[in-house]
Amino acid sequence: MPDQSSVEVRARRLGLALAVVRDLREFRDPVSAEELEQFETDVLAGFVLARASAGLADGTIRRDVGHLEQVRTRFGRPLWDMEPADADVSTTWTSSASCSAARSATS
């Protein structure tokens, strides 16, 4: 097994490096609800712009944004606070809603 110094030399030759990353939340002042809402709007606008730049159809982007908004509404908090278990609950909710809609359509 190579020692640490030989691994570092190879990594430098490949242009790779590691860095320590800290959680910035502990160094930032708390944000207001208005600032958080503005940030969410900016992130969603960036998402739409990226999808449009990739050449996706407007209808596809509209559906994607609609799904994100549904999950956000159901979750009740910013999407970046979601954990895998939250996504499982959201998927179950969506599946149940789809089944209910399908049952209504066939009745």
Secondary structure, 3 states (H helix, E strand, C coil): CCCHHHHHHHHHHCCCCCCCCCCHHHCCCCCCHHHHHHHHHHHHHHHHHHHHHCCCCHHHHHHHHHHHHHHHHHHCCCHHHCCHHHHHHHHHHHHHHHHHHHHHHHC
